[in-house]
Amino acid sequence: MTKNELIEKVAKKSSLTKRAAADSVNATFNIIRDALVRGEKVVITGFGTFLVRSRAARRGRNPQTGQTIQIPQKKTPGFTAGKTIKRMVK
């Protein structure tokens, strides 16, 4: 499902105009994004948890040359599905 398809479904399900649904969807995504940028965890009960994960620095290998390289630490966004979603997907 694309973002536009999501907006159309939200508009249809909640009897909103497409513009109002787009504003709602965009606002939701922006709030989640801003919280992650601040390093906060976003928990949506019954759906899942959005969080920032840290990857430790590690050694890697350049596949072209075989030379060992140092891969720096970095943060990545993550999502963990809640129990309800996991049960429904089974």
PDB file as gemmi writes it, atoms N, CA and C in Angstrom:
CRYST1    1.000    1.000    1.000  90.00  90.00  90.00 P 1                      
ATOM      1  N   MET A   1       0.839  -1.164   0.000  1.00  0.00           N  
ATOM      2  CA  MET A   1       0.000   0.000   0.000  1.00  0.00           C  
ATOM      3  C   MET A   1       0.892   1.239   0.000  1.00  0.00           C  
ATOM      4  N   THR A   2       0.587   2.169  -0.853  1.00  0.00           N  
ATOM      5  CA  THR A   2       1.339   3.417  -0.926  1.00  0.00           C  
ATOM      6  C   THR A   2       0.708   4.452  -0.005  1.00  0.00           C  
ATOM      7  N   LYS A   3       1.392   5.554   0.176  1.00  0.00           N  
ATOM      8  CA  LYS A   3       0.876   6.626   1.030  1.00  0.00           C  
ATOM      9  C   LYS A   3      -0.432   7.173   0.468  1.00  0.00           C  
ATOM     10  N   ASN A   4      -0.507   7.326  -0.855  1.00  0.00           N  
ATOM     11  CA  ASN A   4      -1.733   7.825  -1.478  1.00  0.00           C  
ATOM     12  C   ASN A   4      -2.898   6.864  -1.270  1.00  0.00           C  
ATOM     13  N   GLU A   5      -2.641   5.579  -1.364  1.00  0.00           N  
ATOM     14  CA  GLU A   5      -3.694   4.588  -1.115  1.00  0.00           C  
ATOM     15  C   GLU A   5      -4.150   4.653   0.335  1.00  0.00           C  
ATOM     16  N   LEU A   6      -3.202   4.849   1.255  1.00  0.00           N  
ATOM     17  CA  LEU A   6      -3.541   4.981   2.664  1.00  0.00           C  
ATOM     18  C   LEU A   6      -4.433   6.203   2.884  1.00  0.00           C  
ATOM     19  N   ILE A   7      -4.085   7.309   2.263  1.00  0.00           N  
ATOM     20  CA  ILE A   7      -4.875   8.540   2.390  1.00  0.00           C  
ATOM     21  C   ILE A   7      -6.293   8.313   1.865  1.00  0.00           C  
ATOM     22  N   GLU A   8      -6.420   7.648   0.723  1.00  0.00           N  
ATOM     23  CA  GLU A   8      -7.743   7.372   0.155  1.00  0.00           C  
ATOM     24  C   GLU A   8      -8.573   6.507   1.104  1.00  0.00           C  
ATOM     25  N   LYS A   9      -7.963   5.493   1.692  1.00  0.00           N  
ATOM     26  CA  LYS A   9      -8.690   4.606   2.609  1.00  0.00           C  
ATOM     27  C   LYS A   9      -9.093   5.330   3.888  1.00  0.00           C  
ATOM     28  N   VAL A  10      -8.215   6.190   4.402  1.00  0.00           N  
ATOM     29  CA  VAL A  10      -8.544   6.974   5.593  1.00  0.00           C  
ATOM     30  C   VAL A  10      -9.709   7.910   5.285  1.00  0.00           C  
ATOM     31  N   ALA A  11      -9.670   8.556   4.127  1.00  0.00           N  
ATOM     32  CA  ALA A  11     -10.743   9.468   3.738  1.00  0.00           C  
ATOM     33  C   ALA A  11     -12.076   8.732   3.640  1.00  0.00           C  
ATOM     34  N   LYS A  12     -12.056   7.563   3.029  1.00  0.00           N  
ATOM     35  CA  LYS A  12     -13.276   6.783   2.847  1.00  0.00           C  
ATOM     36  C   LYS A  12     -13.810   6.267   4.181  1.00  0.00           C  
ATOM     37  N   LYS A  13     -12.923   5.735   5.019  1.00  0.00           N  
ATOM     38  CA  LYS A  13     -13.311   5.111   6.284  1.00  0.00           C  
ATOM     39  C   LYS A  13     -13.838   6.134   7.296  1.00  0.00           C  
ATOM     40  N   SER A  14     -13.271   7.337   7.286  1.00  0.00           N  
ATOM     41  CA  SER A  14     -13.643   8.336   8.285  1.00  0.00           C  
ATOM     42  C   SER A  14     -14.524   9.456   7.728  1.00  0.00           C  
ATOM     43  N   SER A  15     -14.971   9.323   6.493  1.00  0.00           N  
ATOM     44  CA  SER A  15     -15.833  10.319   5.838  1.00  0.00           C  
ATOM     45  C   SER A  15     -15.202  11.706   5.826  1.00  0.00           C  
ATOM     46  N   LEU A  16     -13.914  11.742   5.543  1.00  0.00           N  
ATOM     47  CA  LEU A  16     -13.196  13.008   5.409  1.00  0.00           C  
ATOM     48  C   LEU A  16     -12.916  13.276   3.936  1.00  0.00           C  
ATOM     49  N   THR A  17     -12.599  14.533   3.638  1.00  0.00           N  
ATOM     50  CA  THR A  17     -12.152  14.827   2.287  1.00  0.00           C  
ATOM     51  C   THR A  17     -10.740  14.279   2.140  1.00  0.00           C  
ATOM     52  N   LYS A  18     -10.307  14.114   0.897  1.00  0.00           N  
ATOM     53  CA  LYS A  18      -8.940  13.611   0.687  1.00  0.00           C  
ATOM     54  C   LYS A  18      -7.914  14.581   1.262  1.00  0.00           C  
ATOM     55  N   ARG A  19      -8.207  15.861   1.179  1.00  0.00           N  
ATOM     56  CA  ARG A  19      -7.273  16.862   1.701  1.00  0.00           C  
ATOM     57  C   ARG A  19      -7.157  16.739   3.224  1.00  0.00           C  
ATOM     58  N   ALA A  20      -8.280  16.595   3.904  1.00  0.00           N  
ATOM     59  CA  ALA A  20      -8.265  16.455   5.364  1.00  0.00           C  
ATOM     60  C   ALA A  20      -7.585  15.146   5.770  1.00  0.00           C  
ATOM     61  N   ALA A  21      -7.844  14.079   5.032  1.00  0.00           N  
ATOM     62  CA  ALA A  21      -7.206  12.791   5.320  1.00  0.00           C  
ATOM     63  C   ALA A  21      -5.703  12.886   5.099  1.00  0.00           C  
ATOM     64  N   ALA A  22      -5.289  13.571   4.019  1.00  0.00           N  
ATOM     65  CA  ALA A  22      -3.862  13.745   3.741  1.00  0.00           C  
ATOM     66  C   ALA A  22      -3.194  14.534   4.868  1.00  0.00           C  
ATOM     67  N   ASP A  23      -3.863  15.582   5.351  1.00  0.00           N  
ATOM     68  CA  ASP A  23      -3.317  16.366   6.456  1.00  0.00           C  
ATOM     69  C   ASP A  23      -3.170  15.507   7.705  1.00  0.00           C  
ATOM     70  N   SER A  24      -4.162  14.650   7.973  1.00  0.00           N  
ATOM     71  CA  SER A  24      -4.117  13.782   9.154  1.00  0.00           C  
ATOM     72  C   SER A  24      -2.972  12.774   9.061  1.00  0.00           C  
ATOM     73  N   VAL A  25      -2.867  12.130   7.913  1.00  0.00           N  
ATOM     74  CA  VAL A  25      -1.820  11.122   7.717  1.00  0.00           C  
ATOM     75  C   VAL A  25      -0.442  11.778   7.795  1.00  0.00           C  
ATOM     76  N   ASN A  26      -0.284  12.911   7.120  1.00  0.00           N  
ATOM     77  CA  ASN A  26       1.006  13.611   7.146  1.00  0.00           C  
ATOM     78  C   ASN A  26       1.357  14.089   8.551  1.00  0.00           C  
ATOM     79  N   ALA A  27       0.367  14.590   9.299  1.00  0.00           N  
ATOM     80  CA  ALA A  27       0.618  15.044  10.661  1.00  0.00           C  
ATOM     81  C   ALA A  27       1.061  13.874  11.537  1.00  0.00           C  
ATOM     82  N   THR A  28       0.411  12.724  11.380  1.00  0.00           N  
ATOM     83  CA  THR A  28       0.776  11.545  12.157  1.00  0.00           C  
ATOM     84  C   THR A  28       2.207  11.127  11.867  1.00  0.00           C  
ATOM     85  N   PHE A  29       2.551  11.043  10.591  1.00  0.00           N  
ATOM     86  CA  PHE A  29       3.913  10.656  10.212  1.00  0.00           C  
ATOM     87  C   PHE A  29       4.938  11.668  10.712  1.00  0.00           C  
ATOM     88  N   ASN A  30       4.609  12.954  10.631  1.00  0.00           N  
ATOM     89  CA  ASN A  30       5.534  13.996  11.087  1.00  0.00           C  
ATOM     90  C   ASN A  30       5.756  13.928  12.597  1.00  0.00           C  
ATOM     91  N   ILE A  31       4.701  13.648  13.357  1.00  0.00           N  
ATOM     92  CA  ILE A  31       4.828  13.536  14.810  1.00  0.00           C  
ATOM     93  C   ILE A  31       5.727  12.350  15.166  1.00  0.00           C  
ATOM     94  N   ILE A  32       5.517  11.229  14.491  1.00  0.00           N  
ATOM     95  CA  ILE A  32       6.359  10.047  14.738  1.00  0.00           C  
ATOM     96  C   ILE A  32       7.805  10.347  14.370  1.00  0.00           C  
ATOM     97  N   ARG A  33       8.016  10.962  13.213  1.00  0.00           N  
ATOM     98  CA  ARG A  33       9.370  11.303  12.767  1.00  0.00           C  
ATOM     99  C   ARG A  33      10.064  12.238  13.746  1.00  0.00           C  
ATOM    100  N   ASP A  34       9.363  13.286  14.194  1.00  0.00           N  
ATOM    101  CA  ASP A  34       9.955  14.252  15.118  1.00  0.00           C  
ATOM    102  C   ASP A  34      10.331  13.602  16.446  1.00  0.00           C  
ATOM    103  N   ALA A  35       9.480  12.694  16.927  1.00  0.00           N  
ATOM    104  CA  ALA A  35       9.780  11.992  18.179  1.00  0.00           C  
ATOM    105  C   ALA A  35      11.028  11.129  18.021  1.00  0.00           C  
ATOM    106  N   LEU A  36      11.160  10.446  16.888  1.00  0.00           N  
ATOM    107  CA  LEU A  36      12.342   9.613  16.651  1.00  0.00           C  
ATOM    108  C   LEU A  36      13.605  10.455  16.547  1.00  0.00           C  
ATOM    109  N   VAL A  37      13.492  11.626  15.923  1.00  0.00           N  
ATOM    110  CA  VAL A  37      14.647  12.517  15.808  1.00  0.00           C  
ATOM    111  C   VAL A  37      15.121  12.945  17.199  1.00  0.00           C  
ATOM    112  N   ARG A  38      14.177  13.140  18.117  1.00  0.00           N  
ATOM    113  CA  ARG A  38      14.529  13.512  19.500  1.00  0.00           C  
ATOM    114  C   ARG A  38      14.999  12.305  20.306  1.00  0.00           C  
ATOM    115  N   GLY A  39      14.948  11.110  19.724  1.00  0.00           N  
ATOM    116  CA  GLY A  39      15.402   9.905  20.409  1.00  0.00           C  
ATOM    117  C   GLY A  39      14.330   9.261  21.272  1.00  0.00           C  
ATOM    118  N   GLU A  40      13.091   9.690  21.120  1.00  0.00           N  
ATOM    119  CA  GLU A  40      11.995   9.154  21.909  1.00  0.00           C  
ATOM    120  C   GLU A  40      11.434   7.885  21.275  1.00  0.00           C  
ATOM    121  N   LYS A  41      10.736   7.118  22.095  1.00  0.00           N  
ATOM    122  CA  LYS A  41      10.068   5.908  21.626  1.00  0.00           C  
ATOM    123  C   LYS A  41       8.589   6.238  21.460  1.00  0.00           C  
ATOM    124  N   VAL A  42       7.969   5.783  20.367  1.00  0.00           N  
ATOM    125  CA  VAL A  42       6.547   6.011  20.125  1.00  0.00           C  
ATOM    126  C   VAL A  42       5.834   4.673  20.216  1.00  0.00           C  
ATOM    127  N   VAL A  43       4.949   4.546  21.210  1.00  0.00           N  
ATOM    128  CA  VAL A  43       4.216   3.302  21.425  1.00  0.00           C  
ATOM    129  C   VAL A  43       2.762   3.522  21.042  1.00  0.00           C  
ATOM    130  N   ILE A  44       2.276   2.745  20.081  1.00  0.00           N  
ATOM    131  CA  ILE A  44       0.875   2.784  19.686  1.00  0.00           C  
ATOM    132  C   ILE A  44       0.287   1.448  20.104  1.00  0.00           C  
ATOM    133  N   THR A  45      -0.454   1.476  21.206  1.00  0.00           N  
ATOM    134  CA  THR A  45      -0.992   0.253  21.796  1.00  0.00           C  
ATOM    135  C   THR A  45      -1.863  -0.485  20.787  1.00  0.00           C  
ATOM    136  N   GLY A  46      -1.606  -1.776  20.665  1.00  0.00           N  
ATOM    137  CA  GLY A  46      -2.360  -2.603  19.730  1.00  0.00           C  
ATOM    138  C   GLY A  46      -1.783  -2.602  18.325  1.00  0.00           C  
ATOM    139  N   PHE A  47      -0.812  -1.747  18.058  1.00  0.00           N  
ATOM    140  CA  PHE A  47      -0.199  -1.687  16.731  1.00  0.00           C  
ATOM    141  C   PHE A  47       1.280  -2.016  16.788  1.00  0.00           C  
ATOM    142  N   GLY A  48       2.050  -1.197  17.521  1.00  0.00           N  
ATOM    143  CA  GLY A  48       3.476  -1.461  17.604  1.00  0.00           C  
ATOM    144  C   GLY A  48       4.248  -0.301  18.197  1.00  0.00           C  
ATOM    145  N   THR A  49       5.563  -0.428  18.152  1.00  0.00           N  
ATOM    146  CA  THR A  49       6.458   0.561  18.743  1.00  0.00           C  
ATOM    147  C   THR A  49       7.498   1.003  17.721  1.00  0.00           C  
ATOM    148  N   PHE A  50       7.627   2.313  17.583  1.00  0.00           N  
ATOM    149  CA  PHE A  50       8.674   2.904  16.754  1.00  0.00           C  
ATOM    150  C   PHE A  50       9.770   3.355  17.697  1.00  0.00           C  
ATOM    151  N   LEU A  51      11.035   3.034  17.378  1.00  0.00           N  
ATOM    152  CA  LEU A  51      12.134   3.416  18.248  1.00  0.00           C  
ATOM    153  C   LEU A  51      13.405   3.600  17.437  1.00  0.00           C  
ATOM    154  N   VAL A  52      14.398   4.208  18.094  1.00  0.00           N  
ATOM    155  CA  VAL A  52      15.709   4.412  17.476  1.00  0.00           C  
ATOM    156  C   VAL A  52      16.633   3.331  18.013  1.00  0.00           C  
ATOM    157  N   ARG A  53      17.248   2.597  17.115  1.00  0.00           N  
ATOM    158  CA  ARG A  53      18.195   1.549  17.494  1.00  0.00           C  
ATOM    159  C   ARG A  53      19.614   2.018  17.191  1.00  0.00           C  
ATOM    160  N   SER A  54      20.541   1.629  18.038  1.00  0.00           N  
ATOM    161  CA  SER A  54      21.942   1.979  17.820  1.00  0.00           C  
ATOM    162  C   SER A  54      22.693   0.747  17.337  1.00  0.00           C  
ATOM    163  N   ARG A  55      23.448   0.921  16.288  1.00  0.00           N  
ATOM    164  CA  ARG A  55      24.327  -0.141  15.799  1.00  0.00           C  
ATOM    165  C   ARG A  55      25.734   0.177  16.272  1.00  0.00           C  
ATOM    166  N   ALA A  56      26.359  -0.775  16.893  1.00  0.00           N  
ATOM    167  CA  ALA A  56      27.713  -0.580  17.403  1.00  0.00           C  
ATOM    168  C   ALA A  56      28.705  -0.481  16.248  1.00  0.00           C  
ATOM    169  N   ALA A  57      29.821   0.186  16.506  1.00  0.00           N  
ATOM    170  CA  ALA A  57      30.898   0.238  15.527  1.00  0.00           C  
ATOM    171  C   ALA A  57      31.455  -1.177  15.363  1.00  0.00           C  
ATOM    172  N   ARG A  58      31.849  -1.500  14.160  1.00  0.00           N  
ATOM    173  CA  ARG A  58      32.353  -2.849  13.912  1.00  0.00           C  
ATOM    174  C   ARG A  58      33.323  -2.837  12.741  1.00  0.00           C  
ATOM    175  N   ARG A  59      34.019  -3.960  12.605  1.00  0.00           N  
ATOM    176  CA  ARG A  59      34.930  -4.103  11.463  1.00  0.00           C  
ATOM    177  C   ARG A  59      34.181  -4.780  10.328  1.00  0.00           C  
ATOM    178  N   GLY A  60      34.444  -4.308   9.126  1.00  0.00           N  
ATOM    179  CA  GLY A  60      33.841  -4.895   7.943  1.00  0.00           C  
ATOM    180  C   GLY A  60      34.920  -5.196   6.926  1.00  0.00           C  
ATOM    181  N   ARG A  61      34.476  -5.603   5.758  1.00  0.00           N  
ATOM    182  CA  ARG A  61      35.434  -5.937   4.710  1.00  0.00           C  
ATOM    183  C   ARG A  61      34.936  -5.355   3.405  1.00  0.00           C  
ATOM    184  N   ASN A  62      35.820  -4.691   2.692  1.00  0.00           N  
ATOM    185  CA  ASN A  62      35.495  -4.179   1.377  1.00  0.00           C  
ATOM    186  C   ASN A  62      35.433  -5.378   0.424  1.00  0.00           C  
ATOM    187  N   PRO A  63      34.267  -5.663  -0.176  1.00  0.00           N  
ATOM    188  CA  PRO A  63      34.156  -6.853  -1.008  1.00  0.00           C  
ATOM    189  C   PRO A  63      35.006  -6.805  -2.281  1.00  0.00           C  
ATOM    190  N   GLN A  64      35.337  -5.607  -2.746  1.00  0.00           N  
ATOM    191  CA  GLN A  64      36.139  -5.509  -3.971  1.00  0.00           C  
ATOM    192  C   GLN A  64      37.614  -5.769  -3.720  1.00  0.00           C  
ATOM    193  N   THR A  65      38.123  -5.222  -2.606  1.00  0.00           N  
ATOM    194  CA  THR A  65      39.560  -5.337  -2.355  1.00  0.00           C  
ATOM    195  C   THR A  65      39.895  -6.351  -1.257  1.00  0.00           C  
ATOM    196  N   GLY A  66      38.922  -6.702  -0.447  1.00  0.00           N  
ATOM    197  CA  GLY A  66      39.178  -7.606   0.660  1.00  0.00           C  
ATOM    198  C   GLY A  66      39.806  -6.920   1.859  1.00  0.00           C  
ATOM    199  N   GLN A  67      39.996  -5.607   1.758  1.00  0.00           N  
ATOM    200  CA  GLN A  67      40.633  -4.846   2.824  1.00  0.00           C  
ATOM    201  C   GLN A  67      39.669  -4.679   4.002  1.00  0.00           C  
ATOM    202  N   THR A  68      40.183  -4.762   5.221  1.00  0.00           N  
ATOM    203  CA  THR A  68      39.382  -4.560   6.426  1.00  0.00           C  
ATOM    204  C   THR A  68      39.147  -3.071   6.616  1.00  0.00           C  
ATOM    205  N   ILE A  69      37.897  -2.710   6.923  1.00  0.00           N  
ATOM    206  CA  ILE A  69      37.545  -1.309   7.153  1.00  0.00           C  
ATOM    207  C   ILE A  69      36.789  -1.200   8.477  1.00  0.00           C  
ATOM    208  N   GLN A  70      36.797  -0.023   9.040  1.00  0.00           N  
ATOM    209  CA  GLN A  70      36.058   0.236  10.266  1.00  0.00           C  
ATOM    210  C   GLN A  70      34.718   0.863   9.895  1.00  0.00           C  
ATOM    211  N   ILE A  71      33.617   0.240  10.322  1.00  0.00           N  
ATOM    212  CA  ILE A  71      32.276   0.770  10.075  1.00  0.00           C  
ATOM    213  C   ILE A  71      31.867   1.511  11.346  1.00  0.00           C  
ATOM    214  N   PRO A  72      31.542   2.813  11.236  1.00  0.00           N  
ATOM    215  CA  PRO A  72      31.240   3.599  12.437  1.00  0.00           C  
ATOM    216  C   PRO A  72      29.872   3.246  13.040  1.00  0.00           C  
ATOM    217  N   GLN A  73      29.697   3.627  14.287  1.00  0.00           N  
ATOM    218  CA  GLN A  73      28.423   3.450  14.970  1.00  0.00           C  
ATOM    219  C   GLN A  73      27.381   4.332  14.281  1.00  0.00           C  
ATOM    220  N   LYS A  74      26.125   3.866  14.246  1.00  0.00           N  
ATOM    221  CA  LYS A  74      25.078   4.722  13.717  1.00  0.00           C  
ATOM    222  C   LYS A  74      23.738   4.348  14.316  1.00  0.00           C  
ATOM    223  N   LYS A  75      22.808   5.269  14.212  1.00  0.00           N  
ATOM    224  CA  LYS A  75      21.462   5.054  14.724  1.00  0.00           C  
ATOM    225  C   LYS A  75      20.529   4.819  13.544  1.00  0.00           C  
ATOM    226  N   THR A  76      19.595   3.889  13.720  1.00  0.00           N  
ATOM    227  CA  THR A  76      18.630   3.595  12.669  1.00  0.00           C  
ATOM    228  C   THR A  76      17.229   3.527  13.270  1.00  0.00           C  
ATOM    229  N   PRO A  77      16.217   3.928  12.507  1.00  0.00           N  
ATOM    230  CA  PRO A  77      14.848   3.794  13.013  1.00  0.00           C  
ATOM    231  C   PRO A  77      14.424   2.334  12.967  1.00  0.00           C  
ATOM    232  N   GLY A  78      13.595   1.951  13.909  1.00  0.00           N  
ATOM    233  CA  GLY A  78      13.125   0.575  13.952  1.00  0.00           C  
ATOM    234  C   GLY A  78      11.654   0.514  14.320  1.00  0.00           C  
ATOM    235  N   PHE A  79      11.042  -0.602  14.019  1.00  0.00           N  
ATOM    236  CA  PHE A  79       9.640  -0.833  14.363  1.00  0.00           C  
ATOM    237  C   PHE A  79       9.498  -2.250  14.881  1.00  0.00           C  
ATOM    238  N   THR A  80       8.763  -2.400  15.971  1.00  0.00           N  
ATOM    239  CA  THR A  80       8.444  -3.704  16.507  1.00  0.00           C  
ATOM    240  C   THR A  80       6.931  -3.828  16.534  1.00  0.00           C  
ATOM    241  N   ALA A  81       6.405  -4.836  15.856  1.00  0.00           N  
ATOM    242  CA  ALA A  81       4.960  -5.024  15.808  1.00  0.00           C  
ATOM    243  C   ALA A  81       4.435  -5.461  17.164  1.00  0.00           C  
ATOM    244  N   GLY A  82       3.235  -5.003  17.504  1.00  0.00           N  
ATOM    245  CA  GLY A  82       2.597  -5.381  18.757  1.00  0.00           C  
ATOM    246  C   GLY A  82       1.969  -6.762  18.673  1.00  0.00           C  
ATOM    247  N   LYS A  83       1.545  -7.284  19.810  1.00  0.00           N  
ATOM    248  CA  LYS A  83       0.966  -8.624  19.874  1.00  0.00           C  
ATOM    249  C   LYS A  83      -0.264  -8.751  18.986  1.00  0.00           C  
ATOM    250  N   THR A  84      -1.109  -7.732  18.997  1.00  0.00           N  
ATOM    251  CA  THR A  84      -2.344  -7.790  18.225  1.00  0.00           C  
ATOM    252  C   THR A  84      -2.061  -7.952  16.736  1.00  0.00           C  
ATOM    253  N   ILE A  85      -1.145  -7.159  16.216  1.00  0.00           N  
ATOM    254  CA  ILE A  85      -0.792  -7.234  14.787  1.00  0.00           C  
ATOM    255  C   ILE A  85      -0.148  -8.591  14.478  1.00  0.00           C  
ATOM    256  N   LYS A  86       0.728  -9.054  15.359  1.00  0.00           N  
ATOM    257  CA  LYS A  86       1.379 -10.342  15.130  1.00  0.00           C  
ATOM    258  C   LYS A  86       0.370 -11.460  15.048  1.00  0.00           C  
ATOM    259  N   ARG A  87      -0.621 -11.422  15.949  1.00  0.00           N  
ATOM    260  CA  ARG A  87      -1.667 -12.481  15.925  1.00  0.00           C  
ATOM    261  C   ARG A  87      -2.498 -12.413  14.658  1.00  0.00           C  
ATOM    262  N   MET A  88      -2.809 -11.223  14.192  1.00  0.00           N  
ATOM    263  CA  MET A  88      -3.647 -11.060  13.003  1.00  0.00           C  
ATOM    264  C   MET A  88      -2.940 -11.498  11.740  1.00  0.00           C  
ATOM    265  N   VAL A  89      -1.631 -11.307  11.688  1.00  0.00           N  
ATOM    266  CA  VAL A  89      -0.852 -11.635  10.485  1.00  0.00           C  
ATOM    267  C   VAL A  89      -0.603 -13.131  10.349  1.00  0.00           C  
ATOM    268  N   LYS A  90      -0.569 -13.846  11.477  1.00  0.00           N  
ATOM    269  CA  LYS A  90      -0.279 -15.281  11.444  1.00  0.00           C  
ATOM    270  C   LYS A  90      -1.065 -15.997  10.428  1.00  0.00           C  
TER     271      LYS A  90                                                      
END                                                                             
